[in-house]
């Protein structure tokens, strides 16, 4: 059970109504809850009792949560609904930070804004223009800047962790239309061509032999382009869960896009163990694909063992999916407590096996980010490009990193800090 403020259990005879309203808020926040679960929750609380805060939390948790990705939303809605006596003001401050007297002194935690929207469904925000000293006066708008920035442009740069339910749904629709093109690779193989720049001596001589040894035409050929594989290693630990869900939604679009150029797209998730979810992303329906991937990966929102998971990938999967110059996309915050030397060795081996190794780290969104953590310092020297991965705009910038082999992102700047 998350560590929140002490729970004041109310003596309310309308407990069933409170649980029903709580279930409606969870449903608006995205949890698939129907009348059957509400009835089961009321009966479970009746059987377990309403005297211990820990028992009450886990009783409702057992009735309403059946997927790992729903735990954070449930805990935030539970805190706002049952624990904070001023939850309405706090939720209003999350929705509109300029409310007088309740200005937020911290950023909203993961799923907190979504929980606030769910509980404030239908509630109106207070009047921000009038204060206690000028209740009778009307506030005039001198400059109307409401149309200076489109909602779509704002959504492109918004952090995934700070998105509401509606914003997350719109972001997923935008990600479904994104493409991740890759330039082809020149290969040694060639194919016949009328305008090629190489002489095909074997075909020319064979044609001459059929003509009695006379050479009437010189056959030409040109190199055959080929496309690399895309290998994605996505961190699904507790600190990365919100970002990894959105990234997997984006990878589903890349894996099923036509004309993107990738030969094959291989996807792996890792937290405390490595899981291959490639076959699940082949489902055309994104919800079915991600549900199957979530059922396959049993370590959602768990710990992080990057070094051991990379060792498992290098040992069991590298030769199968990394042949012919694959591009590797590593998505993790790099917060690992295992041996940094072992992590560095596995990163070096992964780098040598790949054509390009690109690291997306959502921590790079913070100004003044420095590679102080041991895991980040061990991994950074072995990547080709180090980029942020916290918004739609950062995922769109991946095309730049893929098309330019000299793109390093923020690696050189951070390597200078690391050397200092």
Secondary structure as a PSIPRED ss2 file (coil, helix, strand):
# PSIPRED VFORMAT (PSIPRED V4.0)

   1 X C   1.000  0.000  0.000
   2 X C   1.000  0.000  0.000
   3 X C   1.000  0.000  0.000
   4 X C   1.000  0.000  0.000
   5 X C   1.000  0.000  0.000
   6 X C   1.000  0.000  0.000
   7 X C   1.000  0.000  0.000
   8 X C   1.000  0.000  0.000
   9 X C   1.000  0.000  0.000
  10 X C   1.000  0.000  0.000
  11 X C   1.000  0.000  0.000
  12 X C   1.000  0.000  0.000
  13 X C   1.000  0.000  0.000
  14 X C   1.000  0.000  0.000
  15 X H   0.000  1.000  0.000
  16 X H   0.000  1.000  0.000
  17 X H   0.000  1.000  0.000
  18 X H   0.000  1.000  0.000
  19 X H   0.000  1.000  0.000
  20 X H   0.000  1.000  0.000
  21 X H   0.000  1.000  0.000
  22 X H   0.000  1.000  0.000
  23 X H   0.000  1.000  0.000
  24 X H   0.000  1.000  0.000
  25 X H   0.000  1.000  0.000
  26 X H   0.000  1.000  0.000
  27 X H   0.000  1.000  0.000
  28 X H   0.000  1.000  0.000
  29 X C   1.000  0.000  0.000
  30 X C   1.000  0.000  0.000
  31 X C   1.000  0.000  0.000
  32 X C   1.000  0.000  0.000
  33 X C   1.000  0.000  0.000
  34 X C   1.000  0.000  0.000
  35 X H   0.000  1.000  0.000
  36 X H   0.000  1.000  0.000
  37 X H   0.000  1.000  0.000
  38 X H   0.000  1.000  0.000
  39 X H   0.000  1.000  0.000
  40 X H   0.000  1.000  0.000
  41 X H   0.000  1.000  0.000
  42 X H   0.000  1.000  0.000
  43 X H   0.000  1.000  0.000
  44 X H   0.000  1.000  0.000
  45 X H   0.000  1.000  0.000
  46 X H   0.000  1.000  0.000
  47 X H   0.000  1.000  0.000
  48 X H   0.000  1.000  0.000
  49 X C   1.000  0.000  0.000
  50 X C   1.000  0.000  0.000
  51 X C   1.000  0.000  0.000
  52 X C   1.000  0.000  0.000
  53 X H   0.000  1.000  0.000
  54 X H   0.000  1.000  0.000
  55 X H   0.000  1.000  0.000
  56 X H   0.000  1.000  0.000
  57 X H   0.000  1.000  0.000
  58 X H   0.000  1.000  0.000
  59 X H   0.000  1.000  0.000
  60 X H   0.000  1.000  0.000
  61 X H   0.000  1.000  0.000
  62 X H   0.000  1.000  0.000
  63 X H   0.000  1.000  0.000
  64 X H   0.000  1.000  0.000
  65 X C   1.000  0.000  0.000
  66 X C   1.000  0.000  0.000
  67 X C   1.000  0.000  0.000
  68 X H   0.000  1.000  0.000
  69 X H   0.000  1.000  0.000
  70 X H   0.000  1.000  0.000
  71 X H   0.000  1.000  0.000
  72 X H   0.000  1.000  0.000
  73 X H   0.000  1.000  0.000
  74 X H   0.000  1.000  0.000
  75 X H   0.000  1.000  0.000
  76 X H   0.000  1.000  0.000
  77 X H   0.000  1.000  0.000
  78 X H   0.000  1.000  0.000
  79 X H   0.000  1.000  0.000
  80 X H   0.000  1.000  0.000
  81 X H   0.000  1.000  0.000
  82 X H   0.000  1.000  0.000
  83 X H   0.000  1.000  0.000
  84 X C   1.000  0.000  0.000
  85 X C   1.000  0.000  0.000
  86 X C   1.000  0.000  0.000
  87 X H   0.000  1.000  0.000
  88 X H   0.000  1.000  0.000
  89 X H   0.000  1.000  0.000
  90 X H   0.000  1.000  0.000
  91 X H   0.000  1.000  0.000
  92 X H   0.000  1.000  0.000
  93 X H   0.000  1.000  0.000
  94 X H   0.000  1.000  0.000
  95 X H   0.000  1.000  0.000
  96 X C   1.000  0.000  0.000
  97 X C   1.000  0.000  0.000
  98 X C   1.000  0.000  0.000
  99 X C   1.000  0.000  0.000
 100 X C   1.000  0.000  0.000
 101 X C   1.000  0.000  0.000
 102 X C   1.000  0.000  0.000
 103 X C   1.000  0.000  0.000
 104 X C   1.000  0.000  0.000
 105 X C   1.000  0.000  0.000
 106 X C   1.000  0.000  0.000
 107 X C   1.000  0.000  0.000
 108 X C   1.000  0.000  0.000
 109 X C   1.000  0.000  0.000
 110 X C   1.000  0.000  0.000
 111 X C   1.000  0.000  0.000
 112 X H   0.000  1.000  0.000
 113 X H   0.000  1.000  0.000
 114 X H   0.000  1.000  0.000
 115 X H   0.000  1.000  0.000
 116 X H   0.000  1.000  0.000
 117 X H   0.000  1.000  0.000
 118 X H   0.000  1.000  0.000
 119 X H   0.000  1.000  0.000
 120 X C   1.000  0.000  0.000
 121 X C   1.000  0.000  0.000
 122 X C   1.000  0.000  0.000
 123 X C   1.000  0.000  0.000
 124 X C   1.000  0.000  0.000
 125 X C   1.000  0.000  0.000
 126 X C   1.000  0.000  0.000
 127 X C   1.000  0.000  0.000
 128 X C   1.000  0.000  0.000
 129 X C   1.000  0.000  0.000
 130 X C   1.000  0.000  0.000
 131 X C   1.000  0.000  0.000
 132 X C   1.000  0.000  0.000
 133 X C   1.000  0.000  0.000
 134 X C   1.000  0.000  0.000
 135 X C   1.000  0.000  0.000
 136 X C   1.000  0.000  0.000
 137 X C   1.000  0.000  0.000
 138 X C   1.000  0.000  0.000
 139 X C   1.000  0.000  0.000
 140 X C   1.000  0.000  0.000
 141 X C   1.000  0.000  0.000
 142 X C   1.000  0.000  0.000
 143 X C   1.000  0.000  0.000
 144 X C   1.000  0.000  0.000
 145 X C   1.000  0.000  0.000
 146 X C   1.000  0.000  0.000
 147 X C   1.000  0.000  0.000
 148 X C   1.000  0.000  0.000
 149 X C   1.000  0.000  0.000
 150 X C   1.000  0.000  0.000
 151 X H   0.000  1.000  0.000
 152 X H   0.000  1.000  0.000
 153 X H   0.000  1.000  0.000
 154 X H   0.000  1.000  0.000
 155 X H   0.000  1.000  0.000
 156 X H   0.000  1.000  0.000
 157 X H   0.000  1.000  0.000
 158 X C   1.000  0.000  0.000
 159 X C   1.000  0.000  0.000
 160 X H   0.000  1.000  0.000
 161 X H   0.000  1.000  0.000
 162 X H   0.000  1.000  0.000
 163 X C   1.000  0.000  0.000
 164 X C   1.000  0.000  0.000
 165 X H   0.000  1.000  0.000
 166 X H   0.000  1.000  0.000
 167 X H   0.000  1.000  0.000
 168 X H   0.000  1.000  0.000
 169 X H   0.000  1.000  0.000
 170 X H   0.000  1.000  0.000
 171 X H   0.000  1.000  0.000
 172 X H   0.000  1.000  0.000
 173 X H   0.000  1.000  0.000
 174 X H   0.000  1.000  0.000
 175 X H   0.000  1.000  0.000
 176 X H   0.000  1.000  0.000
 177 X C   1.000  0.000  0.000
 178 X C   1.000  0.000  0.000
 179 X C   1.000  0.000  0.000
 180 X C   1.000  0.000  0.000
 181 X C   1.000  0.000  0.000
 182 X C   1.000  0.000  0.000
 183 X C   1.000  0.000  0.000
 184 X C   1.000  0.000  0.000
 185 X E   0.000  0.000  1.000
 186 X E   0.000  0.000  1.000
 187 X E   0.000  0.000  1.000
 188 X E   0.000  0.000  1.000
 189 X E   0.000  0.000  1.000
 190 X E   0.000  0.000  1.000
 191 X E   0.000  0.000  1.000
 192 X E   0.000  0.000  1.000
 193 X C   1.000  0.000  0.000
 194 X C   1.000  0.000  0.000
 195 X C   1.000  0.000  0.000
 196 X C   1.000  0.000  0.000
 197 X C   1.000  0.000  0.000
 198 X E   0.000  0.000  1.000
 199 X E   0.000  0.000  1.000
 200 X C   1.000  0.000  0.000
 201 X H   0.000  1.000  0.000
 202 X H   0.000  1.000  0.000
 203 X H   0.000  1.000  0.000
 204 X H   0.000  1.000  0.000
 205 X H   0.000  1.000  0.000
 206 X H   0.000  1.000  0.000
 207 X H   0.000  1.000  0.000
 208 X H   0.000  1.000  0.000
 209 X H   0.000  1.000  0.000
 210 X H   0.000  1.000  0.000
 211 X C   1.000  0.000  0.000
 212 X C   1.000  0.000  0.000
 213 X C   1.000  0.000  0.000
 214 X C   1.000  0.000  0.000
 215 X C   1.000  0.000  0.000
 216 X C   1.000  0.000  0.000
 217 X C   1.000  0.000  0.000
 218 X C   1.000  0.000  0.000
 219 X C   1.000  0.000  0.000
 220 X E   0.000  0.000  1.000
 221 X E   0.000  0.000  1.000
 222 X E   0.000  0.000  1.000
 223 X E   0.000  0.000  1.000
 224 X E   0.000  0.000  1.000
 225 X E   0.000  0.000  1.000
 226 X E   0.000  0.000  1.000
 227 X C   1.000  0.000  0.000
 228 X C   1.000  0.000  0.000
 229 X C   1.000  0.000  0.000
 230 X E   0.000  0.000  1.000
 231 X E   0.000  0.000  1.000
 232 X E   0.000  0.000  1.000
 233 X E   0.000  0.000  1.000
 234 X E   0.000  0.000  1.000
 235 X E   0.000  0.000  1.000
 236 X C   1.000  0.000  0.000
 237 X C   1.000  0.000  0.000
 238 X C   1.000  0.000  0.000
 239 X C   1.000  0.000  0.000
 240 X C   1.000  0.000  0.000
 241 X H   0.000  1.000  0.000
 242 X H   0.000  1.000  0.000
 243 X H   0.000  1.000  0.000
 244 X H   0.000  1.000  0.000
 245 X H   0.000  1.000  0.000
 246 X H   0.000  1.000  0.000
 247 X H   0.000  1.000  0.000
 248 X H   0.000  1.000  0.000
 249 X H   0.000  1.000  0.000
 250 X H   0.000  1.000  0.000
 251 X H   0.000  1.000  0.000
 252 X H   0.000  1.000  0.000
 253 X H   0.000  1.000  0.000
 254 X H   0.000  1.000  0.000
 255 X H   0.000  1.000  0.000
 256 X C   1.000  0.000  0.000
 257 X C   1.000  0.000  0.000
 258 X C   1.000  0.000  0.000
 259 X C   1.000  0.000  0.000
 260 X C   1.000  0.000  0.000
 261 X C   1.000  0.000  0.000
 262 X C   1.000  0.000  0.000
 263 X C   1.000  0.000  0.000
 264 X C   1.000  0.000  0.000
 265 X E   0.000  0.000  1.000
 266 X E   0.000  0.000  1.000
 267 X E   0.000  0.000  1.000
 268 X E   0.000  0.000  1.000
 269 X E   0.000  0.000  1.000
 270 X E   0.000  0.000  1.000
 271 X C   1.000  0.000  0.000
 272 X C   1.000  0.000  0.000
 273 X C   1.000  0.000  0.000
 274 X E   0.000  0.000  1.000
 275 X E   0.000  0.000  1.000
 276 X E   0.000  0.000  1.000
 277 X C   1.000  0.000  0.000
 278 X C   1.000  0.000  0.000
 279 X C   1.000  0.000  0.000
 280 X H   0.000  1.000  0.000
 281 X H   0.000  1.000  0.000
 282 X H   0.000  1.000  0.000
 283 X C   1.000  0.000  0.000
 284 X C   1.000  0.000  0.000
 285 X C   1.000  0.000  0.000
 286 X H   0.000  1.000  0.000
 287 X H   0.000  1.000  0.000
 288 X H   0.000  1.000  0.000
 289 X H   0.000  1.000  0.000
 290 X H   0.000  1.000  0.000
 291 X H   0.000  1.000  0.000
 292 X H   0.000  1.000  0.000
 293 X H   0.000  1.000  0.000
 294 X H   0.000  1.000  0.000
 295 X H   0.000  1.000  0.000
 296 X H   0.000  1.000  0.000
 297 X C   1.000  0.000  0.000
 298 X C   1.000  0.000  0.000
 299 X C   1.000  0.000  0.000
 300 X C   1.000  0.000  0.000
 301 X C   1.000  0.000  0.000
 302 X C   1.000  0.000  0.000
 303 X C   1.000  0.000  0.000
 304 X C   1.000  0.000  0.000
 305 X C   1.000  0.000  0.000
 306 X H   0.000  1.000  0.000
 307 X H   0.000  1.000  0.000
 308 X H   0.000  1.000  0.000
 309 X H   0.000  1.000  0.000
 310 X H   0.000  1.000  0.000
 311 X H   0.000  1.000  0.000
 312 X H   0.000  1.000  0.000
 313 X H   0.000  1.000  0.000
 314 X H   0.000  1.000  0.000
 315 X H   0.000  1.000  0.000
 316 X H   0.000  1.000  0.000
 317 X C   1.000  0.000  0.000
 318 X H   0.000  1.000  0.000
 319 X H   0.000  1.000  0.000
 320 X H   0.000  1.000  0.000
 321 X H   0.000  1.000  0.000
 322 X C   1.000  0.000  0.000
 323 X C   1.000  0.000  0.000
 324 X C   1.000  0.000  0.000
 325 X C   1.000  0.000  0.000
 326 X C   1.000  0.000  0.000
 327 X E   0.000  0.000  1.000
 328 X E   0.000  0.000  1.000
 329 X E   0.000  0.000  1.000
 330 X E   0.000  0.000  1.000
 331 X E   0.000  0.000  1.000
 332 X C   1.000  0.000  0.000
 333 X C   1.000  0.000  0.000
 334 X C   1.000  0.000  0.000
 335 X C   1.000  0.000  0.000
 336 X C   1.000  0.000  0.000
 337 X C   1.000  0.000  0.000
 338 X C   1.000  0.000  0.000
 339 X C   1.000  0.000  0.000
 340 X H   0.000  1.000  0.000
 341 X H   0.000  1.000  0.000
 342 X H   0.000  1.000  0.000
 343 X H   0.000  1.000  0.000
 344 X H   0.000  1.000  0.000
 345 X H   0.000  1.000  0.000
 346 X H   0.000  1.000  0.000
 347 X H   0.000  1.000  0.000
 348 X H   0.000  1.000  0.000
 349 X H   0.000  1.000  0.000
 350 X H   0.000  1.000  0.000
 351 X H   0.000  1.000  0.000
 352 X H   0.000  1.000  0.000
 353 X H   0.000  1.000  0.000
 354 X C   1.000  0.000  0.000
 355 X C   1.000  0.000  0.000
 356 X E   0.000  0.000  1.000
 357 X E   0.000  0.000  1.000
 358 X E   0.000  0.000  1.000
 359 X E   0.000  0.000  1.000
 360 X E   0.000  0.000  1.000
 361 X C   1.000  0.000  0.000
 362 X H   0.000  1.000  0.000
 363 X H   0.000  1.000  0.000
 364 X H   0.000  1.000  0.000
 365 X H   0.000  1.000  0.000
 366 X C   1.000  0.000  0.000
 367 X C   1.000  0.000  0.000
 368 X C   1.000  0.000  0.000
 369 X C   1.000  0.000  0.000
 370 X C   1.000  0.000  0.000
 371 X C   1.000  0.000  0.000
 372 X C   1.000  0.000  0.000
 373 X C   1.000  0.000  0.000
 374 X H   0.000  1.000  0.000
 375 X H   0.000  1.000  0.000
 376 X H   0.000  1.000  0.000
 377 X H   0.000  1.000  0.000
 378 X H   0.000  1.000  0.000
 379 X H   0.000  1.000  0.000
 380 X H   0.000  1.000  0.000
 381 X C   1.000  0.000  0.000
 382 X C   1.000  0.000  0.000
 383 X C   1.000  0.000  0.000
 384 X C   1.000  0.000  0.000
 385 X E   0.000  0.000  1.000
 386 X E   0.000  0.000  1.000
 387 X E   0.000  0.000  1.000
 388 X C   1.000  0.000  0.000
 389 X C   1.000  0.000  0.000
 390 X C   1.000  0.000  0.000
 391 X C   1.000  0.000  0.000
 392 X H   0.000  1.000  0.000
 393 X H   0.000  1.000  0.000
 394 X H   0.000  1.000  0.000
 395 X H   0.000  1.000  0.000
 396 X H   0.000  1.000  0.000
 397 X C   1.000  0.000  0.000
 398 X H   0.000  1.000  0.000
 399 X H   0.000  1.000  0.000
 400 X H   0.000  1.000  0.000
 401 X H   0.000  1.000  0.000
 402 X H   0.000  1.000  0.000
 403 X H   0.000  1.000  0.000
 404 X C   1.000  0.000  0.000
 405 X C   1.000  0.000  0.000
 406 X C   1.000  0.000  0.000
 407 X C   1.000  0.000  0.000
 408 X C   1.000  0.000  0.000
 409 X E   0.000  0.000  1.000
 410 X C   1.000  0.000  0.000
 411 X H   0.000  1.000  0.000
 412 X H   0.000  1.000  0.000
 413 X H   0.000  1.000  0.000
 414 X H   0.000  1.000  0.000
 415 X H   0.000  1.000  0.000
 416 X H   0.000  1.000  0.000
 417 X H   0.000  1.000  0.000
 418 X H   0.000  1.000  0.000
 419 X H   0.000  1.000  0.000
 420 X C   1.000  0.000  0.000
